[in-house]
């Protein structure tokens, strides 16, 4: 069976973002199931595909809004409005539909598509319906846009997010209808997408490491708590603002929190123990340097890859309920708290009475085995007779 994995950004180097990590896990699972996978999409400027022999690159794009100039943002918005596209999809209209068709023709023969997320499929609707498909819903994008609109401070942002939500709801419904099967990354998302029946969809448990994680050396924490993420992404920002504005004021003045990752310019904190670390060379080493990991999601859909990584590493954590979506087995060294004071108190307790690290290999093995089962279910629903390897 030969499937084209249709995605906005193709794998290039070590996965770093949640989107890239999820893609790597799904592609690897498909190949473990015996599928030949060709990846088709755009690539970051200046990057090279990780597997050029099985990758078709449509061109170079930088889809990060925070990296764009004001003029570029205005151009994207004008083009989106005139074309009736979402802001996220219009960024991928860097080539014509004819160029995409030519790229697909170059990988013939193939049996079907794995339509990975909304962005590229939304930019070129109608190009991936001639063969059976599976749709991978990383998030319920319309719901995330609704939450972003509710949290927006300015009138214009609120209007734009509301427009995105309206368009995304229709696009996601069409993609789900067109697909023979849908993979979500959380059980709750199957309900939000109105596909919560076993013959139509299932949730994929994910891993952040393709192989069984090795037991790391004994830890010598250098701070009390550590968080890392792309904080310019609106759902992540909502969680960070909640943490800084509502949780941190309840922490002692000598409680040391380090926060790494790309930060919006208008985020700050007066607590003397909070340090913004910016870019760090190794995310795993960074979170292992803390006595406890706060998992602070308050918005968004899909699954939190940082939660899965924390559990794979066996690190003690304090998590909001939203941080645990899509995960069924919660380790004993994870405390759940949603109220700010309770969250802060749980962090302090975890530092003063340290919880032991868990063996994350069992969690990883269970996630991977469940991922393989759900991949097999989706492939069966695709209804394609497997090609022999010789073909």
ChimeraX attribute file (.defattr): number of C-alpha atoms within 10 A of each C-alpha:
attribute: neighborCount
match mode: 1-to-1
recipient: residues
	/A:1	19
	/A:2	19
	/A:3	22
	/A:4	25
	/A:5	25
	/A:6	25
	/A:7	22
	/A:8	26
	/A:9	27
	/A:10	26
	/A:11	26
	/A:12	15
	/A:13	12
	/A:14	10
	/A:15	15
	/A:16	11
	/A:17	13
	/A:18	17
	/A:19	13
	/A:20	17
	/A:21	19
	/A:22	22
	/A:23	24
	/A:24	21
	/A:25	19
	/A:26	22
	/A:27	19
	/A:28	15
	/A:29	22
	/A:30	19
	/A:31	11
	/A:32	13
	/A:33	15
	/A:34	14
	/A:35	18
	/A:36	17
	/A:37	20
	/A:38	22
	/A:39	26
	/A:40	24
	/A:41	22
	/A:42	26
	/A:43	23
	/A:44	16
	/A:45	10
	/A:46	7
	/A:47	12
	/A:48	14
	/A:49	19
	/A:50	13
	/A:51	14
	/A:52	13
	/A:53	9
	/A:54	15
	/A:55	20
	/A:56	24
	/A:57	18
	/A:58	20
	/A:59	14
	/A:60	16
	/A:61	18
	/A:62	14
	/A:63	18
	/A:64	11
	/A:65	16
	/A:66	12
	/A:67	10
	/A:68	13
	/A:69	10
	/A:70	11
	/A:71	9
	/A:72	13
	/A:73	16
	/A:74	12
	/A:75	14
	/A:76	23
	/A:77	19
	/A:78	14
	/A:79	17
	/A:80	19
	/A:81	14
	/A:82	9
	/A:83	11
	/A:84	11
	/A:85	24
	/A:86	26
	/A:87	23
	/A:88	22
	/A:89	19
	/A:90	24
	/A:91	25
	/A:92	26
	/A:93	18
	/A:94	14
	/A:95	12
	/A:96	11
	/A:97	15
	/A:98	10
	/A:99	12
	/A:100	18
	/A:101	12
	/A:102	10
	/A:103	16
	/A:104	18
	/A:105	11
	/A:106	10
	/A:107	17
	/A:108	10
	/A:109	11
	/A:110	17
	/A:111	18
	/A:112	20
	/A:113	24
	/A:114	24
	/A:115	24
	/A:116	22
	/A:117	23
	/A:118	26
	/A:119	25
	/A:120	23
	/A:121	22
	/A:122	23
	/A:123	23
	/A:124	18
	/A:125	15
	/A:126	12
	/A:127	15
	/A:128	21
	/A:129	13
	/A:130	10
	/A:131	13
	/A:132	19
	/A:133	28
	/A:134	26
	/A:135	27
	/A:136	26
	/A:137	25
	/A:138	22
	/A:139	19
	/A:140	26
	/A:141	25
	/A:142	25
	/A:143	21
	/A:144	21
	/A:145	25
	/A:146	19
	/A:147	22
	/A:148	24
	/A:149	22
	/A:150	13
	/A:151	16
	/A:152	17
	/A:153	10
	/A:154	9
	/A:155	9
	/A:156	11
	/A:157	15
	/A:158	19
	/A:159	13
	/A:160	17
	/A:161	23
	/A:162	19
	/A:163	19
	/A:164	23
	/A:165	23
	/A:166	15
	/A:167	19
	/A:168	24
	/A:169	16
	/A:170	11
	/A:171	21
	/A:172	21
	/A:173	13
	/A:174	13
	/A:175	25
	/A:176	22
	/A:177	14
	/A:178	18
	/A:179	22
	/A:180	19
	/A:181	25
	/A:182	29
	/A:183	24
	/A:184	26
	/A:185	25
	/A:186	26
	/A:187	21
	/A:188	17
	/A:189	26
	/A:190	23
	/A:191	12
	/A:192	13
	/A:193	20
	/A:194	12
	/A:195	19
	/A:196	17
	/A:197	10
	/A:198	13
	/A:199	13
	/A:200	19
	/A:201	26
	/A:202	23
	/A:203	25
	/A:204	28
	/A:205	28
	/A:206	31
	/A:207	25
	/A:208	25
	/A:209	17
	/A:210	15
	/A:211	11
	/A:212	15
	/A:213	16
	/A:214	11
	/A:215	12
	/A:216	10
	/A:217	6
	/A:218	8
	/A:219	12
	/A:220	10
	/A:221	14
	/A:222	14
	/A:223	19
	/A:224	21
	/A:225	26
	/A:226	24
	/A:227	22
	/A:228	23
	/A:229	21
	/A:230	16
	/A:231	20
	/A:232	18
	/A:233	15
	/A:234	19
	/A:235	20
	/A:236	17
	/A:237	21
	/A:238	21
	/A:239	21
	/A:240	23
	/A:241	18
	/A:242	15
	/A:243	20
	/A:244	17
	/A:245	15
	/A:246	15
	/A:247	20
	/A:248	23
	/A:249	16
	/A:250	16
	/A:251	18
	/A:252	14
	/A:253	12
	/A:254	11
	/A:255	17
	/A:256	18
	/A:257	23
	/A:258	21
	/A:259	22
	/A:260	20
	/A:261	17
	/A:262	17
	/A:263	20
	/A:264	14
	/A:265	7
	/A:266	5
	/A:267	13
	/A:268	14
	/A:269	14
	/A:270	11
	/A:271	17
	/A:272	12
	/A:273	17
	/A:274	20
	/A:275	16
	/A:276	17
	/A:277	17
	/A:278	13
	/A:279	14
	/A:280	13
	/A:281	7
	/A:282	8
	/A:283	16
	/A:284	13
	/A:285	12
	/A:286	20
	/A:287	25
	/A:288	24
	/A:289	19
	/A:290	25
	/A:291	25
	/A:292	31
	/A:293	26
	/A:294	27
	/A:295	28
	/A:296	28
	/A:297	26
	/A:298	21
	/A:299	18
	/A:300	24
	/A:301	27
	/A:302	23
	/A:303	28
	/A:304	22
	/A:305	20
	/A:306	20
	/A:307	22
	/A:308	25
	/A:309	19
	/A:310	22
	/A:311	26
	/A:312	26
	/A:313	23
	/A:314	24
	/A:315	23
	/A:316	27
	/A:317	26
	/A:318	24
	/A:319	22
	/A:320	20
	/A:321	15
	/A:322	20
	/A:323	26
	/A:324	21
	/A:325	19
	/A:326	23
	/A:327	18
	/A:328	11
	/A:329	11
	/A:330	13
	/A:331	18
	/A:332	13
	/A:333	19
	/A:334	23
	/A:335	19
	/A:336	19
	/A:337	19
	/A:338	16
	/A:339	11
	/A:340	18
	/A:341	16
	/A:342	14
	/A:343	25
	/A:344	23
	/A:345	17
	/A:346	21
	/A:347	28
	/A:348	19
	/A:349	13
	/A:350	23
	/A:351	18
	/A:352	11
	/A:353	9
	/A:354	14
	/A:355	17
	/A:356	13
	/A:357	19
	/A:358	18
	/A:359	17
	/A:360	21
	/A:361	18
	/A:362	15
	/A:363	20
	/A:364	25
	/A:365	16
	/A:366	14
	/A:367	21
	/A:368	23
	/A:369	13
	/A:370	16
	/A:371	21
	/A:372	19
	/A:373	14
	/A:374	19
	/A:375	20
	/A:376	16
	/A:377	16
	/A:378	22
	/A:379	20
	/A:380	12
	/A:381	17
	/A:382	19
	/A:383	11
	/A:384	13
	/A:385	10
	/A:386	12
	/A:387	14
	/A:388	8
	/A:389	9
	/A:390	4
	/A:391	5
